[in-house]
Amino acid sequence: MNCIKMSENVFQLKVNIEEPGYLFEGLWPVPNGVSINSYLVKGEKTAIIDLTQDIYDLTQSFELQLEQAGAGLEALDFVIINHMEPDHSGLLRDLAKRNSTCRFVCSKKAAPLLEQFSSVPMDRVDTVEDGDSLDLGHGMVLHFHLIPNVHWPETMATYLDRAKILFPCDAFGSYGAVKDQVFDDQLSEERAAFFEQEALRYYANIVATFSPFVEKAINKLDSLEINVIAPSHGIVWRKDPAVIINHYKRYASYAKGPAEPEVCLVWASMYGNTGKSIASLIKGIRSEGVDITVFRAPQDDLGHMLAAAWKSAGLVFAMPTYEYKMFPPMAQVIEDLMVKKIKNRKVLRVGSYGWVGGAEKDFRKKTEKAGWDIMDSIEFQGCPTDSDLCAMEEAGKELAQKIKQFCNQA
C-alpha cells in the first residue's frame, strides 16, 4: 500500500483489513473489508490526523507510508486525535514511547481516554475547545470542531482551511476496502453504488443510534467551505462532497421516518411451519409493487438486517412462540432494532405456536416504545392452513398499501 498525495503537503495513509472472519468492533462482519485512513499535514511542523489499529501488519504498512510522505513516527510534532476508538488510536501507546516530544491534541472528553487506553502522559496532551486552531506554519492551519456523539462523546472533526479539507473521522465513513481508487471521481457507477450500500450498512451498524447528533453535526459543519471530505473509513470525496453529506442526511432522517417505500422481512422458524408463510407474505407485498428484502434469523448477518430495516418504511417479523415468548433469534433482532432506535414504521407480525402462544404479547411489550404502527398479527397453531396463507397474502398487500400512502404523505 502506498501513501496518496491529496494536495500540497497533505497525504493519505491507508490500510485495509480484509482478514477472513474479522468482525468490525468485534461484532459486524465486513466481507468486503474495511479501510482505516490517516492523514499527514506538513507545514513548518508536521501533524498526523488519526492513527491506525495495532493488529495484523497494519502498523508496519502505516509506517512505510509515513516514510513515503517524508516523515516518520519519531519526527511527528503533533498527533491529532479526532476519536479515541482503538481502530484510530491503537498505535498511540507505541508512538508515545518512540516519540518523546510530540504533542497530542484532542477534545477535553478524549483526554482521560488517552491516559486509560494508551498511557499517554497528561503533560503531553493539549485539549481544544470548539473553534480552536493549530498553526503548523506555511499557511497550514487546522481548526477543530466538536461533534459529540458521532458516535462517541469525545469526537471532533478537523478542518484544514487552506485546502478546505474536512477530516471527520468516523462521520461520513463507510465499510469496504479501498484499493487504487481512493477518490469519488475515480469510481465507476458500479463501485459508487457499492460504496453507497456500504455507507448505509456502516451507518446502520455504527452510527444509527446517534442520528439526532449526526443531524446537529451536519448543521454545524454547514458553515464551512468544504472542497474535500476525508473520512477515516472509506473513500475520499473531492469531486462532490455533498453526495456523502446528503447520504448521511437521508440516513439520519430514517430514524424518525418515514424511510424508503420498501419492506424488510425477517423470519425465523423452528420446524418449518412459520417458514411456510413467507412466500404468501412476499406475494402480497410485491403485488403492490413494493420492493422487499428478506432475511432469516439467525442464519443471516444481523448487520445486513439492520441496514435493510433502517431504510425500510415497512417491517415484517415472522417467528414462532418459544417458551411463551418470541423465538430467541428473533428476540435478539428486535432488541438490536430497539437499541438502534428505529421508529415510526408500519409493521406486521405473523407466526406459529405449539401448545400455546405468547410471542405476540412479548413482541408488543418489547416494541411498545418504538412508535410502530403494528397491524393485527396473524398467528396459527402448528402448520398454516390455506385460509391462513390467504390471510397472510392479504395482510402483506395491506401493509404495502399502507407504506405507499405513508411515504407519499411525507
C-alpha positions in Angstrom: 0.0 0.0 0.0 1.3 3.4 -0.9 0.6 6.8 0.5 -1.6 9.1 -1.6 -0.8 12.8 -2.1 -4.1 14.6 -1.8 -2.9 18.2 -2.2 0.2 20.2 -1.5 1.7 18.8 1.8 -1.4 16.7 2.6 -1.1 12.9 2.3 -3.4 10.0 3.0 -2.1 6.9 4.7 -4.4 4.0 4.2 -4.6 0.4 5.4 -7.2 -2.3 4.7 -8.5 -5.0 7.0 -9.5 -8.0 4.8 -8.7 -11.0 7.0 -11.4 -13.7 6.8 -13.7 -13.8 9.8 -12.7 -10.3 11.0 -15.5 -8.6 12.9 -15.5 -4.8 12.9 -15.9 -3.6 16.5 -15.8 -7.3 17.4 -19.4 -7.6 16.1 -20.0 -6.7 12.5 -18.9 -8.9 9.6 -17.1 -7.0 6.8 -16.9 -9.5 3.9 -15.8 -6.7 1.6 -13.2 -5.4 4.1 -12.8 -2.0 5.7 -10.2 0.7 5.3 -8.6 2.8 8.1 -7.4 6.1 6.8 -5.0 8.6 8.4 -3.9 12.0 7.1 -0.5 13.7 7.3 -0.4 17.5 7.1 3.0 19.2 6.7 3.8 22.9 7.4 6.8 24.1 9.3 5.7 21.4 11.7 4.1 18.1 10.9 0.8 16.7 12.2 -0.9 13.3 11.7 -4.7 13.2 11.9 -5.8 9.9 13.5 -3.8 6.8 13.6 -4.4 3.1 12.9 -5.1 -0.1 14.9 -2.2 -2.2 16.2 -3.3 -5.5 14.8 -2.1 -7.7 11.9 0.6 -5.8 10.0 -1.3 -2.5 9.9 1.3 -0.5 11.9 4.1 -1.7 9.6 2.2 -0.6 6.5 1.3 2.7 8.2 5.0 3.4 9.0 6.1 2.6 5.5 3.6 5.1 4.0 4.7 7.7 6.6 8.2 7.3 5.3 7.0 7.7 1.7 5.5 11.0 2.7 8.8 12.1 4.0 8.0 11.7 7.7 8.3 9.1 10.5 6.8 8.4 13.9 9.8 10.0 15.6 9.6 13.2 13.6 5.9 14.0 14.2 5.2 17.2 16.0 1.5 16.8 16.6 -0.9 13.9 16.8 -4.5 15.0 16.2 -7.0 12.6 17.8 -10.4 13.1 16.5 -11.8 10.0 18.1 -10.4 7.6 20.6 -11.8 4.3 19.4 -9.0 1.8 19.1 -9.1 1.4 15.4 -7.9 5.0 15.2 -5.8 5.1 18.3 -4.2 1.6 18.7 -0.8 2.9 17.7 -0.8 5.7 20.3 0.9 3.7 23.1 3.9 2.8 20.9 4.1 6.2 19.3 4.2 7.9 22.7 7.2 5.7 23.7 9.1 6.2 20.5 8.5 10.0 20.1 9.1 11.8 23.4 8.4 15.3 22.1 5.3 15.3 20.1 2.1 16.8 21.4 -1.3 15.0 21.5 -4.2 17.2 20.5 -7.8 16.2 21.4 -11.1 17.3 22.9 -11.3 17.6 26.7 -13.5 14.5 26.9 -10.9 12.5 25.0 -8.0 13.3 27.3 -8.9 10.8 30.1 -9.2 8.1 27.4 -5.7 8.8 26.2 -4.4 8.0 29.6 -6.6 5.0 30.3 -6.4 3.4 26.8 -2.9 4.3 25.8 -0.9 5.5 28.9 -0.2 8.9 27.2 1.2 11.3 29.9 -1.2 14.1 30.5 1.5 16.7 30.4 1.9 15.9 26.7 -1.8 16.4 25.9 -3.3 19.7 24.6 -7.1 19.8 24.8 -9.0 22.0 22.5 -12.4 23.8 22.6 -14.8 24.1 19.8 -13.4 26.5 17.2 -9.8 26.4 18.5 -7.0 26.2 15.9 -3.4 25.0 15.5 -1.0 26.8 13.2 1.5 24.4 11.7 3.3 27.2 9.7 3.5 27.9 6.0 -0.2 28.7 6.0 -1.3 25.3 7.2 -3.8 26.0 9.9 -6.0 23.3 11.5 -9.4 24.2 13.0 -11.2 21.9 15.5 -15.0 21.4 15.6 -16.6 19.3 18.3 -19.2 16.9 17.0 -20.0 14.9 20.2 -21.8 11.5 19.9 -20.9 11.0 16.3 -20.5 8.4 17.6 -18.5 8.7 20.9 -18.9 11.7 23.2 -15.4 12.9 22.6 -15.5 13.1 18.9 -14.3 16.1 16.9 -13.6 17.0 13.3 -10.5 18.7 12.0 -10.6 21.3 9.1 -7.7 22.4 7.1 -8.7 25.9 5.8 -6.0 26.3 3.2 -7.1 23.2 1.2 -10.7 23.3 2.6 -10.4 19.7 3.6 -12.6 18.2 6.4 -11.2 15.3 8.4 -14.3 14.0 10.2 -13.0 10.6 11.4 -16.0 8.2 11.6 -18.5 10.7 10.3 -19.2 10.2 6.5 -17.4 6.9 6.6 -18.3 3.5 5.1 -17.3 -0.1 5.0 -15.3 -1.6 2.1 -11.7 -2.0 1.4 -10.2 0.8 -0.7 -7.6 -0.1 -3.3 -6.2 2.1 -6.0 -9.4 4.1 -6.5 -9.2 6.3 -3.4 -11.4 9.3 -4.6 -15.0 9.5 -5.6 -14.2 10.8 -9.1 -12.3 7.6 -9.8 -15.2 5.3 -9.2 -17.3 3.5 -11.8 -21.1 3.6 -11.4 -20.9 0.1 -10.0 -18.2 1.0 -7.4 -20.0 4.1 -6.5 -23.2 2.1 -5.8 -21.1 -0.4 -3.8 -19.8 2.3 -1.5 -23.2 3.8 -1.1 -24.5 0.5 0.1 -21.5 0.0 2.4 -22.0 3.5 3.8 -25.6 2.7 4.6 -24.7 -0.6 6.3 -21.9 1.2 8.2 -24.3 3.9 9.3 -27.0 1.5 10.4 -24.5 -0.7 12.4 -22.3 2.1 13.9 -24.0 5.4 13.9 -27.8 4.9 13.7 -28.4 5.2 17.4 -26.9 8.7 17.4 -28.8 10.1 14.4 -30.0 13.3 16.2 -26.3 14.1 16.8 -25.5 13.4 13.2 -28.0 16.0 12.1 -26.6 18.5 14.6 -23.1 17.9 13.4 -24.1 18.3 9.7 -25.9 21.6 10.5 -22.9 22.8 12.5 -20.3 22.0 9.7 -22.6 23.6 7.1 -20.9 26.9 7.7 -17.5 25.6 6.4 -16.5 25.8 2.8 -15.7 22.1 2.1 -13.9 21.0 -1.0 -12.9 17.6 0.2 -14.3 15.2 2.9 -11.6 12.8 4.0 -13.1 10.3 6.5 -11.3 7.6 8.4 -13.1 4.8 6.7 -14.0 4.6 3.0 -13.2 6.8 0.0 -12.3 10.5 -0.1 -14.9 12.8 -1.5 -13.3 15.5 -3.6 -15.4 15.8 -6.8 -18.7 16.3 -4.9 -18.5 16.0 -1.1 -22.2 17.0 -1.0 -23.0 13.5 -2.1 -21.9 11.8 1.1 -23.3 14.7 3.2 -26.7 14.2 1.6 -26.5 10.4 2.0 -25.9 10.9 5.8 -28.7 13.5 6.0 -31.0 10.9 4.4 -29.8 8.1 6.7 -30.3 10.3 9.7 -33.9 11.1 8.6 -34.8 7.4 8.6 -34.5 7.4 12.4 -37.8 9.2 12.7 -39.3 8.0 9.4 -40.8 7.7 7.0 -37.9 5.8 5.4 -38.0 4.4 1.8 -41.2 2.7 0.5 -39.7 -0.7 1.0 -40.2 -3.7 3.3 -37.6 -5.6 5.3 -38.9 -9.1 6.2 -37.1 -11.1 8.9 -38.2 -14.6 9.6 -37.2 -17.5 11.9 -38.6 -21.0 12.1 -38.0 -23.9 14.4 -39.6 -26.8 12.4 -40.6 -25.0 9.2 -44.2 -24.1 10.0 -43.6 -20.4 10.2 -41.3 -20.6 7.2 -44.3 -21.9 5.1 -45.9 -18.4 5.5 -43.1 -16.4 3.9 -44.0 -17.0 0.2 -47.6 -15.7 0.8 -46.3 -12.6 2.6 -43.9 -11.8 -0.2 -46.5 -12.4 -2.9 -48.9 -9.9 -1.2 -46.3 -7.2 -0.7 -45.0 -7.5 -4.3 -48.5 -7.4 -5.7 -48.4 -3.7 -4.8 -45.1 -3.0 -6.5 -43.2 -2.6 -3.2 -39.6 -3.9 -3.0 -38.8 -6.4 -0.3 -35.6 -7.7 1.3 -35.8 -11.0 3.1 -33.6 -12.3 5.9 -33.6 -15.4 8.1 -32.5 -15.3 11.7 -30.1 -16.4 12.9 -28.7 -17.7 9.6 -28.3 -14.3 8.0 -26.0 -11.5 9.2 -27.6 -9.0 11.7 -25.6 -6.1 10.3 -27.2 -6.5 6.9 -30.6 -6.9 8.5 -30.1 -3.6 10.4 -29.2 -1.8 7.2 -32.3 -3.0 5.4 -34.5 -2.3 8.3 -33.1 1.2 8.8 -34.0 2.2 5.2 -37.4 0.5 5.0 -40.7 2.1 6.0 -42.2 -1.4 6.5 -41.1 -4.2 8.7 -42.4 -7.8 8.8 -41.4 -10.3 11.5 -42.4 -13.9 11.2 -41.4 -16.1 14.2 -42.8 -18.9 16.3 -43.6 -18.8 20.0 -40.8 -20.3 22.1 -41.5 -21.0 25.8 -44.2 -18.4 25.9 -42.1 -15.7 24.3 -40.5 -14.8 20.9 -38.2 -17.3 19.3 -34.8 -16.3 20.8 -33.0 -15.4 17.5 -35.9 -13.1 16.6 -35.9 -11.6 20.1 -32.2 -10.7 19.5 -33.1 -8.9 16.3 -35.9 -7.0 17.9 -33.6 -6.0 20.8 -31.0 -4.6 18.3 -33.6 -2.7 16.4 -34.7 -1.1 19.7 -31.1 -0.2 20.5 -30.7 1.5 17.1 -34.0 3.4 17.8 -35.8 2.5 14.6 -39.1 4.3 15.0 -42.2 5.2 13.1 -42.6 2.1 10.9 -45.5 0.2 9.5 -45.2 -3.3 11.0 -46.7 -6.8 10.6 -46.0 -9.9 12.7 -47.0 -13.5 12.0 -46.1 -16.8 13.4 -46.9 -20.3 14.6 -47.2 -21.7 18.1 -47.3 -25.2 19.6 -49.4 -25.8 22.7 -49.9 -22.1 23.5 -49.0 -18.7 22.2 -47.1 -15.9 23.8 -44.8 -14.4 21.2 -47.4 -11.7 20.4 -47.5 -10.4 23.9 -43.7 -10.5 24.2 -43.4 -8.7 20.9 -45.8 -5.9 21.8 -44.2 -5.4 25.1 -40.6 -5.1 23.7 -41.6 -2.7 20.9 -44.1 -0.5 22.8 -41.8 2.5 22.8 -40.8 2.3 19.2 -43.8 4.2 17.9 -44.6 1.4 15.4 -47.9 1.2 13.7 -48.5 -2.6 14.2 -51.2 -4.3 12.2 -53.3 -7.1 13.7 -51.0 -10.1 13.9 -51.7 -13.5 12.3 -51.0 -16.5 14.5 -51.7 -20.1 13.7 -51.3 -23.4 15.6 -48.9 -25.8 14.0 -48.9 -25.7 10.2 -50.7 -22.8 8.4 -53.9 -23.7 6.6 -54.8 -22.5 3.2 -57.0 -19.9 4.9 -54.0 -18.7 7.0 -51.9 -18.3 3.9 -54.6 -16.3 2.1 -54.9 -14.1 5.2 -51.1 -13.5 5.1 -51.1 -12.6 1.4 -53.9 -10.1 2.1 -52.0 -8.7 5.1 -48.9 -8.3 3.0 -50.9 -6.5 0.4 -52.5 -4.2 3.0 -49.1 -3.5 4.6 -47.7 -2.5 1.2 -50.6 -0.1 0.6 -50.1 1.5 4.0 -46.4 2.0 3.2 -47.1 3.7 -0.1 -49.6 6.0 1.4 -47.3 6.7 4.4 -44.4 7.6 2.2 -46.4 9.7 -0.3 -47.7 11.8 2.5 -44.2 12.7 3.8 
